[in-house]
Amino acid sequence: ILSFVIRGCSMSPTYIDGDTITLQKIHPGQSVDVSDIVVFMHPLKKDIKLIKRVTKIRCDSKLFVEGDNPDVLSTDDSHNFGYINKSDLVAIKKSQK
């Protein structure tokens, strides 16, 4: 289990700035589904981890990730940097469907 502290408002209203959330370390073969919350390294900025929700999955294991905040200007997500590779994930919190 890994703990991460939310910074900023991109995952609001689900999580707010300062919240600590726990996720499972990702392992090879781990299933990833739409609505799961994932942690990954920012594809364009060195040494920055992002926490986002998976909103689309392509058949080539590419994930579209978005913040929960409806204000698109409040989140740095796949709208800015495109799809990420499933292999780039660090941790996952399975959605409670």
Buried (B, 14 or more C-beta within 10 A) or exposed (E): EBEBEBBBBBBBEBBEEEBEBEBEEBEEEBEBEEEBBBBBBBBEEEEEEBBBBBBEBEEEEBBBBBBBBEEEEBBBBBEEBEBBEBEBBBBBBBEEE
